[in-house]
Amino acid sequence: MKMEKKRHLLFKLHRLGPPVIERHLVSAIRSSLHTLYGEVCVATSKLYLDEYDSTNGEGILQCNLENLNEVVAAACMLSRIEETEVSFQPLKLSGSLRSLKQTSH
């Protein structure tokens, strides 16, 4: 079996309102992904939130390389999570988590 490649995406979640909780963010991205591309895409994307700081909105998403474009598109389509208006901005893409952590800090 061939090993799947994964990518890490550094992002900034701009918000107008109260901070967004980590699990609400992941749930919203998965819901958007499901609406746009269907259940199979959600399952094969292997979406995972590595890090997220709700105070400044920065975080690192991990997903399968094959579904990267779909995940980014679904996240960028977000406009509201719970009662907070949001805007998702992808900042940097990397194959390793270490290089993104150096960039974000």
C-alpha positions in Angstrom: 0.0 0.0 0.0 1.3 3.4 -1.0 1.8 5.9 1.8 -0.3 9.0 1.5 1.4 12.4 1.5 0.1 15.0 3.9 0.5 18.8 4.0 0.4 21.3 6.7 -1.3 24.7 6.2 -0.5 27.7 8.3 -3.6 30.0 8.4 -5.1 33.0 10.1 -8.7 33.2 11.1 -9.8 36.8 11.1 -12.9 37.3 13.2 -15.5 39.9 14.2 -16.9 38.8 17.5 -16.0 36.4 20.2 -13.2 33.9 19.8 -13.9 30.7 17.9 -13.5 27.4 19.8 -11.2 24.8 18.2 -13.9 22.1 17.8 -16.3 24.6 16.3 -13.7 25.6 13.7 -13.0 22.0 12.7 -16.7 21.2 12.6 -17.4 24.2 10.3 -14.6 23.3 7.9 -15.8 19.7 7.7 -19.4 20.9 7.2 -18.3 23.2 4.4 -16.2 20.4 2.8 -19.2 18.1 3.0 -21.5 20.7 1.4 -19.1 21.5 -1.5 -17.6 18.1 -2.2 -19.5 15.3 -0.4 -18.9 12.7 2.2 -16.1 10.8 0.4 -14.0 14.0 0.2 -14.5 14.6 4.0 -13.3 11.1 4.7 -10.4 11.0 2.3 -9.1 14.5 3.3 -8.0 13.3 6.7 -8.5 16.8 8.0 -6.8 17.5 11.4 -6.2 20.7 13.3 -2.6 20.4 14.6 -2.6 23.8 16.5 -4.9 26.7 17.0 -4.6 29.8 19.1 -8.1 31.3 19.5 -6.8 34.6 20.8 -4.9 35.6 17.6 -6.6 33.2 15.2 -3.5 31.5 13.9 -3.4 27.7 13.5 -2.1 24.8 11.5 -4.3 22.4 9.6 -3.1 19.0 8.3 -4.7 17.2 5.4 -4.1 14.7 2.6 -2.2 16.2 -0.3 -4.8 14.9 -2.8 -7.6 16.9 -1.1 -5.6 20.0 -0.3 -7.3 22.3 -2.8 -10.7 21.2 -1.7 -9.9 21.7 2.0 -8.5 25.2 1.4 -11.6 26.1 -0.8 -14.0 24.8 1.8 -12.2 26.8 4.6 -12.1 30.0 2.5 -15.9 29.7 2.0 -16.6 30.1 5.7 -18.2 33.4 6.7 -19.7 32.6 10.1 -19.0 30.1 12.9 -21.5 30.1 15.7 -22.2 33.8 16.3 -18.8 35.0 15.0 -18.2 36.4 11.5 -15.0 34.9 10.1 -12.6 35.0 7.2 -10.1 32.2 6.6 -6.7 33.3 5.2 -4.2 30.6 4.2 -0.6 31.9 4.9 1.9 29.1 4.1 1.9 25.5 3.0 4.6 23.0 4.0 5.3 19.3 4.0 6.7 19.4 7.5 5.2 20.7 10.7 8.6 21.9 12.0 9.1 24.5 9.3 5.6 26.0 9.9 6.1 26.2 13.6 9.3 28.2 13.0 7.4 30.6 10.7 4.5 31.1 13.1 6.6 31.9 16.2 
